[in-house]
């Protein structure tokens, strides 16, 4: 088969020059004139910073800091219908004696009085503290960290990834422990909120009376999640790199197609998608280039951490083909999980990254995942199992010698699945070309019972040699990266039903540089 991604001279030039392909930098302040315009209109209501603070998308000289003014978070925010001046400071110390940058941003009603400040002029690989002031109130203090310089060769990088935090399924005990880790960043891989209707029998009950559809309803749902103190502490501890999956909009949506097109007209779903995108942006530490424009929101992007690692953030919802109904349909070469433009962006970025490690921050599982023991094959075709031709094309590219150490980190499954990646999972002779760690959920699924899970999946694992480890308990994954290896620790909490949970390292997984595949090196 001809290589669909032929190597080019540009690959060598870019790798040698340490080329960074990443987000454009934008201005950090709306200016003094906007500040003067926004100060009229009387005093502000009390309790402005109920949703805490956050930072995200670290660059060597910049980071985004975020807050949203919401004195009545579950009632639309409760702010007056006018722009408000928000002062911000970034300091080298938590007492703010050494101020590095300060300015004034404007919280606009049209963006739910959210504030996204792209702070520039920072030092690479440095810890900073930040805070906001509006009226007479001062926000909680957040801690953030910039990325290493583009030409730097850091000895190590420590980050975590997580996903799937259904508010109704339990307490955010995992976030309580995550906030105490020593990390450069957290990658959150989707299902930040759930659009489910309130369930009176749930451990915690969603606000509202039904699924969110309008902008006001999505704002309230995001705000309810953001009021959780453990989630706030996790956001305030380090920068986050975020992307969405399906539940931020509608379960299993694909491009402009909802899960239930018989119940949601095309026009109604497009309006719902636009509302969900705007509310998502309003509550995430994203740069202004991610601001939604109607139905479009650019979330796929690339962040580099010196020469050690590049993080390629994917969007596998906004551009995908509708899900196949059968395995035969899943082999249609026209089906795409990413759309053609994002696939070209990904291939180019992997080829030109110049990094020792290429980490794909991804939503749904790449590795083949049969759901039934025996000869019959049953798959969830919402995953990459439903987009087989594109998956094989990309995995053959992984094995072409043009990509250094690809590792896919994945959310969605509410379970841990650690796998080798192969172009053809049904062929024992197909080479191993990469590794995937599908992490478990923060809460989704609630407290799990491992016994029936293993009774179901251990027999399938015996028939799936690319599966290396499976588990269904709640938590997150911490990754320690050096030039020689990536060691990932599965951190599990003992309960999501009590605030005094404990956390433990249940297992560790090793990927060695230059040796595709993953192994289990420790079972706690």
N, C-alpha and C positions, 0 to 999 in steps of 0.2 A: 504494500500500500504506500503510495506517495506521501511524503511528509507534508501535512497541510500548513505547517509553520516553518518554512525553510529558514535556516540561519542566515544572518546578514552581517556585513562588515560593521554596521551600526552597533550590533551587540557588543563587539569587542571594544569599539571606541567608547561606548557609554560605560561599560564595566570598568575600563581602565581609568576613565575620568571621574568615576564615582557619581554619575549622573543621578539626581534626585527627581523623580517624577511624582509630584504631590500637589496639594491644593494651593491655589493662588492666595497670596497674602492680601488682606484688605485693611482699610483704615480702622482705627480702634475707637474713634470718638465721633460723636455727632456734632461737636463744636459748641462754642460758647453761645452762639446765637440761639441754637435750639434750647440750650440751658435756660437762657433768659425767657424765652417764650413759654417754657414749661413750668415756671415757678408761680405763675398766677393761678388763682382759683381757690384759695383758702387752704385750711389745714387738711392733712390726710388722715384717713381712719387709722386706728391703732392696729398693731399686729400685722405689719407689712410682710415679714419674712417667714411666714408659716411653712413655706416649701423648701427652706434651706438654700444652700448654694451648691454649685458644681463647677467642675472644669473639664476640658476635653481637648482632644486632637492636638497633643503636644508636638511642636516643631522645635528645632534647635534654638530659635530665638523668639518663640511665640507660643501662647496657649490661649484658648478661649475660656473666659470665666462667665458664669451664668447665674442669674436668679430670676425670680418672677414675683412681683408684688401681688399678694393675694390675701387680704385680711379675712375674707370669707371664701376659703378655697373650694368648698363644695357648692357654692351658690354663685358661680360665674366669676369669682375672684373678689367681688365687693369693692372694686376701685371706682373712683369717679371717672366719668367719660372724658378724660383729658390726658394729655401727655404729662409725664412727671420726670423731673430731673433725678437721676440716681448717680451719686458720687461713688467712685470705686478707687481702691488702693491695692497695690501689690508691693509686698515688702520682702526683704531677705530674712526677717525674723518674725516670730509669731506675736511679738509685742509692738510691731510696726514702728520701731525706732529707726530702721534703715529702709526708707521707702525707695523702691526702684522705679515704679511708675504710678501715676494717678491721673484721674480725669473725670469727666462727666459724660454719662450716657443718658439716653432718653428712653423711658418705658412708654411705649405707645399703646393706646387701647386696641388698635388694629392687630397687634401681636400679643394681646392678652396681658399687657404690661410686663412682658418678659424682657430681659436684658441679655444680650450676647456681646461681650466685649472681646475683641481679638487683640490681646495685649502683645505689643511688639517690643523689640529692643531688650529682650532678656538674654541671660547668659546660657549657653548650652549645658545640659546635664546638671541642672541646678534646681534646688528646692526653693519654692516661694510660698508665701502666705497671702491671702487676699480676703477682702471684705467689701461690703457695700453700705452706703448710707442713703436713706430717703427720708425727707423731713427730719424729724429728731430721732429716728430709729436707726440702729446699726445691726447689720446682719450677723449671723454666726460667721466664724472665721473658717475658711477653707485652706487646704494645703494642696499644692500642685507641684509638678516637676516637668521641666523641659526635656526634650530629647537630646541625645548627644549630637555633636556637630557632624555634618555630613561626611567629613573626611576622617572622623575619629574612628578608632578601632577599640571600642570598649571590651573589657575582658568578660563582662557578664551582663545579662539583662534578666530581670525577674518581673513577670507579669502574671495576671490571673485572667481567666475567662469564665463567664457565667451566662445563664439565660433562663427564661421561663419562670416568671414570678407571679403566678396567679394569687391575687390578694385574698381571694376567698378560700384558698387551700391551706393557709396557715400563716404563722408569724415568720418574719424575715430573720430568723436566727442565723442563717448562713451569712447575711450581710453584717450582722453583729460581729462575727468572727472574721469575715473578709476585711472589715475596716481596720483590724489590728495586724494584718499582714504587712510586710515591708515590700512594696511593689512600685514599679515605675508607672504602670497603668493597669486599668481593667478594661478588657474587651467584653462588651455586652452584646450577645449575638441574637437578640430578638425576643419577642413576646414580653416586652417591658410592661405592658398592660394587657388585660384580657377584656374583650368586648362582651363577655357573657352577661346574661341578665342576672339581677340579684337573686341569690338562693337563700331563703330564710333559714335553711338547715345548715348552711356553710359555717365554717369556723369563724370567719369574718365575712361580713355581707357587703357586696358592692353597693355603692350609692345609686340613686336613680330608681327608675321603675321598669326599665327594659334595656335593650342593647343601645349603646350610643350611636347616633346617626348624624346629629348636627354638630357644628363646631362647639357650641356651648356644652353639649353633652360629653364630647370627647375631652374638653377642658376639665370638666368636673371629674371624669374618671382618672385622667392623669393626675389631677391635684390630689385625689384621694390616695393614690399610690405614693405620691411625693410627701404626704404628711407623715408617713411612717418614719419613726426616729432612727431605726437601724438602716433603712435605705438612705436617709439623709447623711448618716455618719459615713457610710460607704462612699457616697458621692464626694463628701468633704475631705476624704483622706487622700485621694489621688485622682489624676485625670482619667476620664473614661473615653473609650473609643466605641461608639455605638452604631448599630445598624438595626433595622427592623425585620420582622418576619411577618406572619399573617395576623396574629391577634391584635396588633396595633390598629388594624382596619376591620377585617372580617375573616373568619376561619377559612383557610385554604383558598383565599382569593388569588387570582392570577391575572395580572395586568388590569384590564377593565372588566373582568368577569368575576362576579361574586360566587360564593359557595352555592347559593340557591337562586339562580337566575329566574326561576319561575316566580319568586317572591320579591325580587328586587329588579326593577326595570333598569336598562342601561343608563338612562338619565339619572335615576335615583342613586345608583351605585357610584357613578362618576362624582356626583355631589358629595356623597358620603366619603369617598376616597379623598377628595380635596379637603374636606373638613378634618379628617383623621391626620392627613399629612401636616396641615397647619398646626394642629394641637401637638403633634409629635415634635415639630420644630420648636414650638414655644416652650417645651419642657426639656429640651436636650441641649447640652453644651456643644453646639455645632456652629461652624462659621457661616457667615451670611450667604456664601455661595450655595449653601444647602437650603436657603429659603424657598419654600414651594412656590411654583408658578403654575397655578391651576392644578392640572393633574400630574405635573412633573415635579420631582424632587431629586436632585442629584446627591445620592448617598454613597455610591461606590467611589473609593478614593484610596490613596496610598500614603502611608507614613513610614518614615525610615528612621532607624535607630543606629546611627553611624554605619559602619560597614558590617555590623553584626547581624542585623535583622531588618527586613522590610515586611510591613504588615499590609496586605492587600485586602481591603474591606469590600465584600461583595454585597450586591442587592439581587436576591434570587426571587423577588416577588413582582417588581414593577414592570419588568420587561419579558417575563416568561410566557411561553405558550400555555394554553389551557391544558390541564392534566389529561393524560391518556386514560382510557377506561380499561384497556387490556394490555398484556405484555406485548402482543403483536403491535398495537398502536404505539407503545413506548419505544419501539425500534424505528419509528418514522424519523428519517434524517432531518425533516423540517422542524422538529420540535427543539426548542431552546429554553434552557433555564435562565439564561442571562441576557438574551438578545445578542445580535451580531456585534453591535458597537462595544458593549461591555466585554464580550469575549476577546475582541481585538485588543482592547485596553489591557485586559488581564494578561494575555499572551505577551504583549510588548513589554509590560512591566515586569513580568517574571524573567523574561529574557535579559532585560537591561538593568536589573536591580543592582547588580554589583555587590549584593549582600551574601554573607555566608548562609543565612537562613531565610527562607521565604515562607511566611506564615499567612495562610488564607483564612480570614475571619469570615465565616460562612454560616448560613442558617440551617440548612437541611442536609441530611446524611448523604455523603458520597458513596461510601462502601455499600456493596450489595447486602441487602438485609432481608433474607427470607423469613417469613413469619410462620412457617409450618414445617414440622419434621416430615421426612419421607420424600417420595419422588415428586409430589405436587408442590409447585412453587407459588407462593402467595406474597405479594409485595405491596408496600404503600407507594403508590405511583405519584404522590405529592413530593416524594424525595427524588434524588438523582436516579433512582431505579426507574423512574418514569421518563427519563431523558437520556436514553442509553447511548445514542450515537454521539451526541455532544460530549457526554462523560468519557466515552472511550477515546474520542479525539483529544481531549485535554489530558487524559492520563497517558496516552502515547507521547504527548508533548512533554509531560513530566519525565518520561524515560528516554528522551531524545538526546540527553547530554547538554541541553540548553538551559536547564533550570537547576539551580543549586539548592539541594535539601528542602524540597517542598513538604510542608506539614499543614494539614487542614485542621482547623479547630471549628467545632460545630456545636449548635444548640439543638432545640426543638424536641428531642426524643424523651425528655424527662428520665433518661437512663444514661448510664455510661457505656459507651461502645468503643473499644480501642481496636483499631484494624490496620492491617496492611492494605495498601491501595495497588490495584492491578488493572491494566486495560481490559482484561477479560476475566471476570471473577469465576466463570464456569470452566475455565481451562487451567488445570494444575500447572501447565508449563508456562503460563503467562507470567512475565517477570514482575517482581515487586518494584514499584516506581516511586512510592511515597508512603506517608503515614497519615492517619486520621484519628483524632481524639474527639469523639462526640461526648460532650460533657452532660452531666445531669442537670436537674432544675434546682432553682432556689426554693420553690415551694410546690410547683405544679405537680399534681398527683398525690400531694399530702404525704403523711408518713407511710412508707412503703413496706410491704411484707416480702422479703427476698425469697421465701420458700416457694410460693407458687410461680414467681418469676423464673427462678432457676429450673423448676420442674418443666416449665414450658420451653425455655430457651437453651438449656444445656444440651438437649438432644439435637437442636438445630446447630448449635455451636460445633458439635462433633462432625457435622456435615459441611461446616464453613471454615476451612483452615485459615482464612484471612482474618477471622475474629480472634483476638488475643485475650480480651478481658471484657466481661459484662457485669453490670450491677444496676440496681434500680433505686438506690437511696439518694437523699437530697444533699446538695452541697455545691461545690465549685472546684475548679482545677487551677493549681499554681504551677507555672512553668519557669524553670531555671535554665537559662540559655548561656552557653559559652561557645567558643569557636569549635570545640571538639564534640559537644553533645547538647541535647535538649532533654532535660529530666523533668517530667511532669508528675505532680503529686495530686492524687484525688483526695480532696478534703471533704469529709462527710460529717454532717451534724446528726445527733442522735434523735432529735425531734424538731418538728415545726409547730408543736402544740404547746410549748412552754417557753418562757423567755430565758430560762437558765439552762439552755442546752449546752452540751459540750461538743467539741470538734476533734476529729482524729484524722490521721493520714491512713486511708484504707489500702492504698496501693500506689506504686510508682512505676512510670513507664519511660523507657529510654529509646531515644533516636540518636544514633551516632552520625556525625557529619561524614558524608561520602558513602554511607551504607544505607540505602533505602530500606524502609520498614521499621517496625517498632516492636519492642519486647517488654515483657513485664519483669521488673527486676526486684520488686518488693511487694509482698502482700501483707499489709499490716494486720 
